[in-house]
């Protein structure tokens, strides 16, 4: 590993505790934690927290981790029922997991052929996960795999189907409860739901709420200056803003940046007068949480009554929907 420190997060039902562990020259580390009854999982972050792995402890069961730290998906974690079961699954899926990790390493740009191959591998892995869940409905490891591979706020229907396929015996397992809570949250920002209310102030000091935007369509566009895919031209927001006036369609750019000078420079350079909201007061982070945004870019299109018409990362889909409703 490039960094010899691991950041350890101990999560229980009520608290989270953070610690650090240092590896020796052989890459070995040792940590001791007296397992409390409500300790749910322990996650180790390393390589500047870019990579991580999670263990599921059991009282009286020592846990051993073995493998190449460059491939956290392939680590063999032994000790306790959940860890052992997950390690058996990983061992069988090892060639597929390694190929996926090699393709995704370093977030390098992929050509078209590689992108198609990556998508094929991901589908193959998800099929293996689904097969495992179908054969092991009573295993806590099945809930772990649902959390890892099917916890998508944009596709909660599949998460729900998989959870319903688990044995009722797992209802008390903490991850099952967490996943149901995620589904409930996803429903609050799904198409057809009422837009969750907010109160935010733009860089010019004007305050907006859902009620203040009544009687006009509006877009919440979650973005960041450092995100190439978030640029307004990529998300086709430039075309939309140039075509429709703010009297009928308001675009709110929620910027995950707190440097007001950089944001104002962005405004000065653009021919469009954007309605920008910075994170200088933590308001963007709060709105990211309210709207369940966990990746960028993300746009929500609302009608005049504040009903969510679209929840998308695709600029073309956004423009097409806007054109459709603004006829």
Buried (B, 14 or more C-beta within 10 A) or exposed (E): BEBEBBBBBBBBEEEEEEEEBEBEEEEEBEBEEEBEEEBBBBBBBBBEEEBBBBBBBBEEBEBEBEBEBEBBBBBBBBBBEBBBBBBEBBEEBBEBBBBBBEBBEEEEEEEEEEEEBBEEBBEBBBEBBBEBBEEBBEBBBBBBBBBEBBBBBBEBEBBBEBBEEBEEEBEEBBBBBBBBEBBEBBBBBBEEBEBBEBEBBBBEEEEBEBEEBEEBBBBBBBBBBEBEEBBBEBBBBBBBBEEBEEEEBBBBBBBBBBEBEEBBEBBEEBEEEBBBBBBBEEBBBBBBEBBBBEEBBBBBBBBEEBEBBBBBBBBEBBBEBBEEEEE
